Structures are given as structure tokens and as C-alpha cells.
Amino acid sequence: MPAREYRIGSADERYIKDMAERAGHLAVRAAGSHGTDVIVFTAHGTYACDVKRNDWAPPASRMVMAGWLDHNVWPMLVCVESGAGRKRRVLWREVLGDGSMGMPTDVPPWEWES
């Protein structure tokens, strides 16, 4: 991956990690291409987040992520919408048991718990 794309991707991952920490949760950035970029631990569960810029994870990745449900880890897709002249916007989607995507929302999953 070219250096510029890596810097953009890692900045998005740090943004999600910081967002979770500001909400009072423990978050870990898993650097590298492992399919899970950020893991968020809350009182109600663990979220494994796959962070992409202006995109969602492909079907093969979502199928792997769906298997995490068997381990009480909630797979989340995160799309950071951004670009020249645009304000950063974060969208979230659940990965369902069959690998499909839930409806997009701009509310992080730890706020769903309330």
C-alpha cells in the first residue's frame, strides 16, 4: 500500500479509537491488514471494527467477520466518508450472521446500548 494511503487509513483508525475512548471505553488499534482495525471493549460487549475510507468491507471479509458472532464479538463495518473540502463523517453497519450488512447509521454501536 502506498505511504499516503497507509497514512490516511491509519489516521481514520486512530480517529475511531479516539472516538471510543472519548466515550469512556477501552479501544485498541490493531495495526496491519488483519481485517480488524480497532477493537472496542464496553461494559456490554466487544466490537471488532473494520475501518475503510469511503467504502465498506467486501463480501469475503464480511463472511469471516460474521464468524466472530460465535465468540460474542460484534463485527462492525465503519465507513469514514471524507475527501477534499468535505467534513469527515462516520457511518456504522453491523455484519449480520450471513455476512450481509445491516442498515447504515451515524451512531456508534456503544451508543446503541443506552
C-alpha positions as CSV (number, residue, x, y, z in Angstrom):
1,M,0.0,0.0,0.0
2,P,1.4,3.4,-0.9
3,A,2.6,5.5,2.0
4,R,-0.1,8.2,1.5
5,E,-2.9,5.6,1.6
6,Y,-1.5,4.0,4.7
7,R,-1.3,7.4,6.5
8,I,-4.9,8.1,5.6
9,G,-6.1,4.7,6.7
10,S,-4.2,4.8,10.0
11,A,-5.5,8.3,10.7
12,D,-9.1,7.0,10.2
13,E,-8.4,4.1,12.6
14,R,-6.9,6.4,15.2
15,Y,-10.0,8.7,14.8
16,I,-12.3,5.7,15.6
17,K,-10.1,4.6,18.5
18,D,-10.2,8.2,20.0
19,M,-14.0,8.4,19.4
20,A,-14.5,5.2,21.6
21,E,-12.0,6.4,24.2
22,R,-13.8,9.8,24.5
23,A,-17.0,7.9,25.2
24,G,-15.2,6.1,28.1
25,H,-14.4,2.8,26.5
26,L,-11.1,0.9,26.1
27,A,-10.1,0.7,22.5
28,V,-7.1,-0.9,20.8
29,R,-5.9,-0.2,17.3
30,A,-4.7,-3.4,15.6
31,A,-2.2,-2.1,13.1
32,G,-1.7,-4.1,10.0
33,S,-4.0,-5.7,7.5
34,H,-5.9,-8.2,9.6
35,G,-9.5,-7.3,8.8
36,T,-9.9,-5.8,12.3
37,D,-8.6,-2.3,12.6
38,V,-10.0,-1.3,16.0
39,I,-11.3,-3.3,18.9
40,V,-13.6,-1.5,21.3
41,F,-14.4,-3.0,24.8
42,T,-17.5,-1.8,26.6
43,A,-19.5,-2.9,29.6
44,H,-22.0,-4.5,27.2
45,G,-19.7,-6.2,24.6
46,T,-16.7,-6.2,22.4
47,Y,-16.8,-4.6,18.9
48,A,-14.4,-5.5,16.1
49,C,-14.3,-2.7,13.6
50,D,-13.2,-2.9,10.0
51,V,-12.5,0.8,9.1
52,K,-12.5,1.9,5.4
53,R,-12.3,5.3,3.7
54,N,-15.3,6.0,1.6
55,D,-16.1,2.2,1.3
56,W,-17.3,-0.9,3.1
57,A,-15.5,-4.2,3.5
58,P,-16.0,-6.7,0.7
59,P,-18.3,-9.8,1.0
60,A,-15.4,-12.2,1.7
61,S,-14.2,-10.1,4.6
62,R,-17.8,-9.8,5.9
63,M,-18.2,-13.6,5.9
64,V,-15.1,-14.0,8.0
65,M,-16.3,-11.3,10.4
66,A,-19.7,-13.0,10.7
67,G,-18.0,-15.9,12.4
68,W,-16.9,-13.6,15.3
69,L,-20.6,-13.6,16.4
70,D,-20.0,-17.1,17.7
71,H,-17.4,-15.7,20.1
72,N,-19.6,-12.8,21.4
73,V,-17.7,-10.3,19.4
74,W,-19.9,-7.9,17.4
75,P,-18.4,-7.2,13.9
76,M,-18.8,-3.7,12.8
77,L,-18.2,-2.0,9.4
78,V,-17.0,1.6,9.6
79,C,-17.0,3.9,6.6
80,V,-15.2,7.2,7.1
81,E,-16.5,9.5,4.5
82,S,-14.0,12.2,3.7
83,G,-12.3,14.0,0.9
84,A,-11.1,17.3,-0.3
85,G,-13.4,20.1,1.1
86,R,-15.7,17.6,2.9
87,K,-16.1,17.3,6.7
88,R,-15.3,13.8,8.0
89,R,-18.5,11.7,8.6
90,V,-18.5,8.2,10.1
91,L,-21.1,5.6,9.2
92,W,-21.5,2.3,11.0
93,R,-23.1,-1.0,9.9
94,E,-23.4,-4.4,11.7
95,V,-22.2,-7.5,10.0
96,L,-25.1,-10.0,10.3
97,G,-24.8,-13.8,10.7
98,D,-25.0,-14.4,7.0
99,G,-22.3,-11.9,6.2
100,S,-24.8,-9.3,4.9
101,M,-24.7,-5.7,6.2
102,G,-27.2,-4.0,8.5
103,M,-28.6,-0.6,7.8
104,P,-26.1,2.3,8.0
105,T,-26.3,4.7,10.9
106,D,-24.2,7.6,12.1
107,V,-24.5,6.4,15.7
108,P,-21.6,4.3,17.1
109,P,-22.7,0.9,18.4
110,W,-21.7,1.7,22.0
111,E,-24.5,4.3,22.0
112,W,-27.0,1.7,20.9
113,E,-26.6,0.2,24.4
114,S,-28.4,3.0,26.1
